[in-house]
């Protein structure tokens, strides 16, 4: 299965690394990666076992973490001064990593 050949869009990912002294999240520098972004409403099961809707499913080439942020586009298109990534990017509610039959490639899905 050639998953990466199906990823023909670019998105930007910020990983959440912690919380500052004011209770605000701290994110890494943005990373541009290949993805397939599907804007559609789907129900998924949260880590707490509850059903919740997501607004988009993003098939992505890297591992992502819940509470990280994704934005459809390229780094060069980001605003010059980024006020707060949470004002324009989408929060990841759940991240799945599914191996192929040989466990050589993985399908990674971020639910927004």
Secondary structure, DSSP 8 states (H G I E B T S, - for coil): ---GGG--EEEEEE-EEEE-TTS-EEE---EEEEEEEEEEEEEEE-TTS-EEEEEEEEEESS---TT-EEEES-GGGS-SS-S-GGGTSEE--EEEEEE-TTSSSEEEEEE-
